[in-house]
Amino acid sequence: MRIKNSMKIISFLVLSLIFFGCAHALEPSGNSSEALTDANIAAIVVGANKIDISAGKIALVRSGDKRVREFAQRMVTDHQSVLDSAVKLVTRLGVTPQNNELVHSLSKQSVEHEARLNSMTGREFNKLYIDHEVSYHKAVIGVIKKQLIPGTNNQELKEMLVSVLPAFDAHLAHCKEIQASL
């Protein structure tokens, strides 16, 4: 029981760091040279989708729970579609995604999260994966609404961000349902 509670606390702390890392890295700094560009935003969109695709693929291999596997497949399919659309749009617009501190931080945290996922099985795996998906989708939705959409200069990129919100909201609702039943 003590190990289980420790894992919950560690998971909560890691997810809190991810959320606050996203929010802090995207806070307006008052310095216009540090403002996000469309190229930075494109990199964030690409990076965030790749992270969820990767975690979903791990869940497809490691989870035996039908609901978790179905959700993971939906994450892989839907986020790959968003990624493909984003890449197609930025290529057409001639925008080269430019990594920034947030993208590097998210990438590092993703590698660590994937290592934890790959070390677990069964109920422990399912709980960690779904808890992370709930927190991750909440954070991503908040960042899209509060910082990426308002910070995007290109109208087509902005429209793409707006268009994916209903799917991300549906993902959040779906993983919350699964979370409540685990």
N, C-alpha and C positions, 0 to 999 in steps of 0.2 A: 504494500500500500504506500509506503514511504517513497519508493522508486517511482510509482505512478504519479504521486503528487509532485515530486521533483521534476518529472518530465513535463507536467502541465505548466509548472512555473517557468521552466526553461523555455518551453514553446511560447508561452505568453511573452516572455522577455524578448525573445528573438523576433517575434511578430511585431511587438511594439517598436523595436529598433528599426525594422523594415519600414513600418508606417511612418515613424517620426523621421527616419532618414529620408524618405520620399518627400515628406512635407517640408523638412528643413532645407533640403537641397533645392527645392523649387520655390522657396520663399523669395519674394521680391527683395532684393538687397538694397535698393536705392541707388545702386551703381549701374548705370546703363550698360557698361561694358560687360557686366555679369548677367545681363538679362538673357533669357533663353531665346535662341533663334529658331526659325522653322527647321533648320538642319538639326539642332539639338532635340527639338520636339520629335522629329522623325526618328532619331536614334532612340529616344525613350520609348516610342510606340513599338519599334522593331524589337528592342530589348525586352520590354515587358511581355510581349506576346511570345517570344522565344522561351522565356522563363516558364510560362504556364504550359507551353507545348512540352517542354522537357519534363516537367513534373508530372504531367498527364501520362506521358509515355512510361515513366517509372511506375506509376499507379497501375497501368495496364498490365505490367509484368508482375508486380509484387502483391497486388490486392486480390483476394478471393471473393470479396463482397460484390455481388452483382450491381448494386446501386452505385458503389464507388467506381467500379469499372465503366459503367455506362456514363457516369459523370465525367470521368477521365477521358473517355473517347470523345465526348462532346467538347471538352476543353481543347483537345488536340485538333479536332475538326474545325471548330469555330475560330480558335486563335490562329490556326494556319490560314484560314480564309482572310482574317483581318490582316495578318502579316503579308500575305500575297497582295491584297489590295493596297496596302500602304507602300510596299516596294514598287508596285506598278505605278502608283500615283507619284511618288517622289522621283522615280526614273523619268516619267513623262514630263514632270515639272523641272527636271534638271537639278533637283536638290539632292546633295549627297549627305546622308545622315552623318552627323558629327557627334561623336561620343563626348560626354561631359562627366563631371564628378558623380552625378546620380546614376548614369548608366554603368560606370565602373563599380560603384557601390552595390547596385542591384545585382550585377553579375557575380561579384564576390559572395554576396549573401546567398545567391541562388546555388552556387557550387557547394557551399556549406550545407544548405537545406537539402540538396540532392544527396549529399553524403549521409546525412541523417536518415533520409527516406530509404536509401539503399541498405542501411544497416538494420532495418526493422521489417517485421512481417505482421500479419494478422491484424487484430483489433488495434494494437499500438500504431501500426502503420496507417491504418484507415483514419484513426483519430487525428494523427499528426497531419496527414495529407489534407483532410477536409477542414480542420481548424485553420490551417495555413491558407487554404483557398478562400475561406470566409474573410479572414483578415486582409489577404492580398487583394481580393476584389473590392472590399470596402475602401482600401487605400487607393487603389488605381482609379476607382470611380470618383473619389474625392479630388484627386490630383487632376484628372481629366476635366472635371467640372470647374474647379476653382483656379487652376493655373494653366493647363495646356490649351483649353479652348480660348480663354481670354488672351493668352499670350501668343496665339498663332496669328500671323499676318496674312498668310495665303488662305483665301476663302475656300478653296477646294480641300485643303488639309483640315481646315476648321470643320467643314461639312462632314468629312470622313470621321472625325472625332465625335461629332454630334451623332452621326448615324450608328456608331457602335455602342453607344450608351444603353439602349434598350436590351441588347444582347448581354452586356455585362451585368445589368440589373437582373436579368433572368438567371444568369449564372449564379449570382449572389443568392437569390431566392432559392434556387435549386440546392446549392451546397448547404444553405442554412437548414433546409428540410432534412437532408441527410445527417447533418451535424446533430440535430435534435433527436434522431433515432439511434445514434451510436452510443 
